[in-house]
Amino acid sequence: HAKYSDAQLLRSARNLQRTIAEHEAWIQNPYLKLPRDTSAFAVENLVVKKWPKDIARNRAYLDIVQGILRERGT
């Protein structure tokens, strides 16, 4: 990521923040993302396992991007 321009990093940070917010909203109400007839097992798997892992991974990426921007004084 260090080779990207400040504009690209800022755009990346915004996209990561948006993705994190979407996943948090889906955890609160999975049916914003899923059809109503999705099995309870599938919903639980997404809410308990997959989406929290996605959030953690995206927060780690966001930390990296923000760290690069801080180092650059942006």
Buried (B, 14 or more C-beta within 10 A) or exposed (E): EEEEEEEEBBEBBEBBBEBBEBBEEBBEEBEEBBEEEEEEEEBEEBBEEBBBEBBEEBBEBBEBBBEBBEEEEE
